[in-house]
Amino acid sequence: MIMDRNQADAIARAILEPDLEAQEQLRRKRAVEAHAAVEQRRRAWFGLGGFAVGAVVGYVGFGQVSTFGLAGGGVGVLLGWVTGRGAA
């Protein structure tokens, strides 16, 4: 018996379909991970900026760089988290 084009396409689809579903799941997983990495980097930049501002305020106003820097970094991370939650 000779196989026609429709039968060959159906067999190829049956063989390749599970692989295509696995590829789609992997693509979705990677997209979620990439989005999470972008959000982490954004929060880190907010934290770094907050640390810098807090350190300058602490140095100029109180002479305590580390305490105010850490407090500013914490506020920066929180601000980055809150602004990220509003955008999502």
C-alpha positions as CSV (number, residue, x, y, z in Angstrom):
1,M,0.0,0.0,0.0
2,I,1.3,3.4,-0.9
3,M,1.0,6.3,1.6
4,D,-0.5,9.5,0.3
5,R,0.5,13.0,1.4
6,N,-2.3,13.4,4.0
7,Q,-1.4,10.2,5.7
8,A,2.3,11.1,5.8
9,D,1.5,14.5,7.3
10,A,-0.7,12.9,9.9
11,I,2.0,10.5,10.9
12,A,4.7,13.3,11.1
13,R,2.4,15.4,13.2
14,A,1.7,12.5,15.6
15,I,5.4,11.9,16.0
16,L,6.5,15.6,16.3
17,E,3.6,17.0,18.4
18,P,4.8,15.9,21.8
19,D,8.2,17.4,21.1
20,L,6.5,20.7,20.0
21,E,4.6,20.9,23.3
22,A,7.7,20.3,25.3
23,Q,9.5,23.1,23.3
24,E,6.6,25.4,24.0
25,Q,6.6,24.6,27.7
26,L,10.4,25.3,27.8
27,R,9.9,28.6,26.0
28,R,7.3,29.7,28.5
29,K,9.5,28.7,31.4
30,R,12.5,30.6,30.0
31,A,10.3,33.7,29.4
32,V,9.1,33.6,33.1
33,E,12.7,33.2,34.3
34,A,13.9,36.1,32.0
35,H,11.2,38.3,33.4
36,A,12.1,37.5,37.0
37,A,15.8,38.3,36.2
38,V,14.8,41.7,34.8
39,E,12.8,42.4,37.9
40,Q,15.6,41.4,40.2
41,R,18.1,43.6,38.3
42,R,15.7,46.6,38.6
43,R,15.3,46.1,42.3
44,A,19.0,45.8,42.7
45,W,19.5,49.2,40.9
46,F,16.9,50.8,43.1
47,G,18.7,49.4,46.1
48,L,22.1,50.6,44.9
49,G,20.7,54.1,44.2
50,G,19.0,54.1,47.6
51,F,22.3,53.1,49.3
52,A,24.1,55.9,47.6
53,V,21.5,58.5,48.5
54,G,21.4,57.2,52.1
55,A,25.2,57.2,52.4
56,V,25.4,60.8,51.1
57,V,22.7,62.0,53.5
58,G,24.3,60.1,56.4
59,Y,27.8,61.5,55.6
60,V,26.6,65.1,55.2
61,G,24.0,65.2,57.9
62,F,25.1,62.8,60.6
63,G,28.6,61.4,59.9
64,Q,27.3,57.8,59.7
65,V,27.7,56.5,56.2
66,S,27.1,52.8,56.7
67,T,23.9,53.0,58.8
68,F,22.2,55.5,56.6
69,G,23.5,53.8,53.5
70,L,22.0,50.4,54.5
71,A,18.7,52.1,55.5
72,G,18.6,53.9,52.1
73,G,19.4,50.7,50.3
74,G,16.5,49.0,52.1
75,V,14.2,51.8,51.2
76,G,15.4,51.7,47.6
77,V,14.7,47.9,47.3
78,L,11.2,48.4,48.8
79,L,10.5,51.3,46.4
80,G,11.7,49.1,43.5
81,W,9.5,46.3,44.7
82,V,6.4,48.5,45.1
83,T,6.9,50.2,41.7
84,G,7.4,46.8,40.0
85,R,4.2,45.4,41.6
86,G,2.2,48.4,40.3
87,A,3.6,48.0,36.7
88,A,2.9,44.2,36.5
